[in-house]
Amino acid sequence: MSQLPTPTQASRRFDLSQQFTALHKISVALSRSLDLGQTLEAMIQALYEHAYMQYGMVCLFDKSRSALFIEALYGADTEVVKGCKNVRYRIGEGILGTVMSQQRSLVLPRVSDDPRFLDRLNLYDYGLPFICVPIPGPDGVPLGVLAAQPMELHEDRLPASTRFLEMVANLICQTVRLVGHMSVETEALRQERDTLRRKVKHQYGFDNMVGNSQPMRQIFDVIRQVAKWDTTVLVRGESGTGKELIANAIHYNSPRTIEPFVKFNCAALPDNLLESELFGHEKGAFTGAVRQRKGRFELADGGTLFLDEIGESSPSFQTKLLRILQEGEMERVGGDTTIKVNVRIIAATNRNLEEEVRAGRFREDLYYRLNVMPINLPPLRERQDDIVGLAQFLIAKLAAKQGRNLRISDGALRLLMGYGWPGNVRELENCLERASVMSEEGLIDRDVILFNHSEASSMAPAGMPRGPAPTALGDAAGDGDMDDRQRLIAALEKSGWVQAKAARLLGMTPRQVAYRIQILNINMHRL
């Protein structure tokens, strides 16, 4: 607390220049913070230091309790300030309650002359004046009251001092309303954030992970266990097996769930941009670096960083990544300040990292840093028991997205179970979405299931065993080495481009043939 002004200072004329100085200090105090208590305390401190007003007090009206409560007080002992939070004034009670009820300022030339003065804080000098003004509200009802005691008895100055406090009360009104609006918006954002967190946690909860096969049940048990700790996880599996889904489940079921979950695809950027993207850069670090930028590691501080396609990264990038995994520290590109980060790493790859290490394309020390807790996702062809459950789950998801009821026939399910799925769950989802679009009545039957064999075959990794891939087109039209499009064209040519005849040749319905003509982009104008 500042030293009390001397009597000589207090006796100086409180002229306009002093009022302007005090108002300037008060406006600065009111705009410095959105913490209402701190802001009001700084304001009444400015009253004390520049306007010769002691024991400034702001009381705000609580509608739910129908009383005035002290929000800020300056100049009193610590114990008094602590105790003032329990002091209240009902409307019409004492000087403060009277100002609240009458909605106009009240000035006491001497405190001792008015029996309404309660002095529940036992602070004020009974030989000095007391000024109390209402803090105006938007609907005409005051938000509260502002009170202070001049340090000297000069009755001729009381009107000017009262007008001055009324101006201050107007400034307080704007601040209280602004902070109130900000509090409402902040609370709304907080509730929305919490709702989204609950929704995401439910979305990636274990109950929403589909798989009843033995391999998947074992993987779910591992995920539940590893989610509890900060262990580095390496998720391995072919493209489309759900590696990112596993990473989401680990993060949103871990103690870091309220912290950021940042994703980064190591194959998405050239090597010269990877370092800046992950570690950030300082302004002017390179051409185009017009401002400082945080990297993914800083953005994920306290949370989880998912490094997808880690097997695609270059040796130079692997070296830089190894340091931050070992030391937990880094520097931005172009900077020399060491930054400590606390990030959990979940990496994913569809490559055989052991072969990459032997070939010298992946650092062995980085491999061991990442491979602390490996999770190997089996391809869909090795867990045929999960196809029915996955199909039903994906159809329910598509139905919600399209806003209609969708069903799938037993025949369509049998067709799905006989296919090898080189694109795994991602291919299954694409296949069902394509089929749902072509199902006008909402029933997905065999006739709208289409497998793109040539495309799917090219997507399968070299050396990967290709499971059975039954065709929806019969072999009656020609060579078994033909793909679907060639086989359908051959049947149409044999039938003179009559779709019904081609359907009989292929053992299909005319609707199935018409659908495949559209999907496979066959030009029927060649007639």
Secondary structure, 3 states (H helix, E strand, C coil): CCCCCCHHHHCCCCCHHHHHHHHHHHHHHHCCCCCHHHHHHHHHHHHHHHCCEEEEEEEEEECCCCEEEEEEECCCCHHHHHHHHHCEEECCCHHHHHHHHHCCCEEECCHHHCCCCCCCCCCCCCCCCEEEEEECCCCCCCCEEEEEEECCCCHHHHHHHHHHHHHHHHHHHHHHHHHHHHHHHHHHHHHHHHHHHHHHHHHCCHHHCCCCCHHHHHHHHHHHHHCCCCCCEEEECCCCCCHHHHHHHHHHCCCCCCCCEEEEECCCCCHHHHHHHHHEECCCCCCCCCCCEECHHHHCCCCEEEEECHHHCCHHHHHHHHHHHHHCEECCECCCCCEECCCEEEEEECCCHHHHHHCCCCCHHHHHHHCCEEEECCCHHHCHHHHHHHHHHHHHHHHHHHCCCCEECHHHHHHHHCCCCCCHHHHHHHHHHHHHHCCCCCEECHHHCCCCHHHHHHHCCCCCCCCCCCCCCCCCCCCCCCCHHHHHHHHHHHCCCCHHHHHHHHCCCHHHHHHHHHHCCCCHHHC
